[in-house]
Amino acid sequence: MLDTIVALATPPMMGALAIIRLSGPEAFNIVTKSFTKDLTKLNKNAMVYGKLFDDEELVDEVIAFCFKGPHSFTGEDVVEISCHGSMLIANEIIELMIKNGARLAGRGEFTNRAYLNGKLDLVQAEAVNDMITATTKEAKKLSLLSLVGETSKVVYPIRERIADVMSLIEVNIDYPEYRDIEEASYALVISEVDYINAEIKKLINQGRQGQIIKEGIKVAIVGAPNVGKSSLLNALLKEDKAIVTDIAGTTRDVVEGEINLHGLRLLLLDTAGIRESVDKIESIGIEKTKKSIAEADLVIYVKDAENVGKEDEFADLIKDKKVITVYNKGDLVSKKDPSRLYISALTNDIGALEKAIAKVVGVDEESYLRPSLNNARQLALLRKAYEELETAKQEAIDEVAIDLVSVSLQQAFFTIKEILGENVDNDLSKEIFSRFCVGK
């Protein structure tokens, strides 16, 4: 039997209220030991007002929200104590609950118990943490789709389709004397894998888009000294964060800023221009520029529209990156080349660049509304299942023994189940939930 855990469920700071959560078989009994009401007699969910005492000393007037298992978040008996929002009071109550027999919860342990008790699958459980860490409305909406189970539904058809193929192959294994069944099995595997993997590729592409919406991207602003990189950063941020002068080499370090561009979270990095320099500090800034380019998901390559023939040293650094080349100071150019993207950071004329960013990133409007498997674990498992299915297909093409083909299909089947947490051992689930905050 699991023990009873306790933790603060609200942020550890002063506020109007704080909530202390307990979950486990002894939750009602542990609270009752110090409460003026007997919660052990409850047979349904209830809200109870009373006072908490530590021996004879009054700790606080509280409201206890009582949830009888399995009708609770964790599937166990749960009590959430709402007290006054002093951290002194909250800590006194937590210490009192530990004194009465609870133990302090580990990171993510409440959600882990909900998963283990079948209240959530693993995709839903991960969405709990995504909801907490969401920084844009769009990221929150995607996480909410996963939390309510819509994202899990995209996995079910693939899981069932693989299971159907495996079932039909079993007929061949059970009746090996029928050669025509064996030949049909090979053809079936090839056609079904092609269909299933087309669906998996679609999910991977959609997942990448969802990952961008949820996690954002790093954007390095690069270019020769004095082309207007810092002015562009300020224009995108709509604030004067970077120092702007007409002196080349003003930017000595990477200056960061974050924006929400039509639902896309962009971490902007204004970098130092690259040139030969004997200045030690500027040289350090140039090395940081090279590092920022290496780590960036997208590079905005800024050129001076008045000096378009001027060469710089960025060609080799950005050759393997997604790049948007912009020509700054476009307001000073009378005759513009229609093949170039002109902006004016000084006059905040950057609308064309904002549209170009959205296009290059490749996130369409449907991505904001569509359930997607969009974290690293889920996408890695989709790719693994894809490869396992391709192995099964090749084995069918080579007419390997059909029972061996079935083994490859089973591996893909179990990998798909692992996305939902149906094939996950307890140690792995603990690792996943260790990234959560304590109160969740």
Secondary structure, DSSP 8 states (H G I E B T S, - for coil): ----EEEE-S-SS--SEEEEEEESTTHHHHHHTTBSS-GGG--S-EEEEEEEEETTEEEEEEEEEEE-TTSSSSSS-EEEEEEES-HHHHHHHHHHHHHTT-EE--TTHHHHHHHHTTSS-HHHHHHHHHHHH--SHHHHHHHHHHHTTTTGGGTHHHHHHHHHHHHHHHHHHH-TT-HHHHHHHHHHHHHHHHHHHHHHHHHHHHHHHHHHHHH-EEEEEEESTTSSHHHHHHHHHTS--S---SSTT---S-EEEEEEETTEEEEEEE---------HHHHHHHHHHHHHHHH-SEEEEEEETT-TT---S-HHHHTTS-EEEEEE-GGG-SS--TTSEE-BTTTTB-HHHHHHHHHHHT--GGGGTS----SHHHHHHHHHHHHHHHHHHHHHHTT--HHHHHHHHHHHHHHHHHHHTTT--HHHHHHHHTTS-TT-
